[in-house]
């Protein structure tokens, strides 16, 4: 039996990640530590890029947008999970679930787009360095950022409106710790054949097409690097791309694991583990990768720390 979602009074039940055992309490505390690292790391990255004039370049502006997306991403899912675990409640309202679904999906889509644009930035910097200033002007970079945010929001809005319009079955139990799309769509008790076509198109646009574009960019980059005669130039080129390549690999690897596996091979536990990596671990690692492997960011951090010590 199904119910139309017209009253918006019923609550979904989030199964969550943890139970009351000591082992799960330790895992919960571990996730919260990782969450705090993600929040502090991405906040620090944004503040560094905003405060240091030497980081006011297209590459670091796009990086600040990536960090902002990561910061919002972890803040969309983990606080609700923690509140439910600590309070013993597992409910989330219909509106709250729809809002959470829209936010996480829009941020994921926007991050996919921004990573593609960051790979284009590296392509222009290495393959067309003399035209970099013209091709990556302030106006172009701002348009890139706006396109990422609007594109991600539009994609998420379409999916959220269609999904939340479907009737759900009597048992509104979501076998997840937040309102992720695959977990919510399992509750629909209506024919979604037509909607699945929209999902396939969106998946290609947000995951597969970006992977193709990023791979193409790095193919051209590798070709240009191989043709460089100077070993120092090769090292600099690899140095500027390595951090982004690692971040891209983590993000799209987790996205493929979470959304492109056959349904026959999906289990609720695997979905939860994949989502933890996708929504918590990756946003935590991104600022660490850029900070530890990027000399400019590391120098900016040292300048800020030195400035604070002098002022004190």
C-alpha angles and dihedrals in degrees: 000000000000136000127209113234096235101118094046087206100115121090129221118230116229111209090207132202105270143043129204098278122118091242092056091045088057091048090049091052090047091053090049091052090051089047091054091048089052093049094046095041096051093041090051091049092052093047092048093052092046096046102041114073091202089065094054093108131118093256094053094041089057088046090055089054090050091051091049090052091049091048092052092043096059090041091056097059115018101056092055091047091050093046092052092047095048095044095043091235124124103185130114123181122244091248091045091052092048091049093048091047092050094048099046094044094046092049092047091050093046091049090052090054095045091052090054091051091048089054089051089052090055090046092054093044093054105029099036106022094154091057096041096103092051098042094044100040121156091259093051093048092049090050089051092054094045091048091053094050095043094042092051093046093048093049091048094045092055093049095044095049093048096043096047091048091063119094115253127215124253095266105068094186114142110203092215141069094251139018098279116170100244092048095048096044089058088068094059112109098192136082108283098174093116092043091053088064089059089049092052092050091048092047091053092047097046103034116013099038093048090050089052092048094047091048090050092051092050090046090059090043092053090048091053093045092051090054092053112107098200117081089207092056090051092052092049091049093049090045093056092048104037097078093049092045091054091049091048091049092051095046099045093037090057091043092053091048092048101043112016102053116110113263090239089064097047123103128176091245093052090047091052094047091047091049092050089055092042098045103029114017097045095050087049095051097044098073091040091053093048093044098046098039100035116080095196093055092044091051091048090052091051091049091052093047091047090049091052092049092051093049091052 
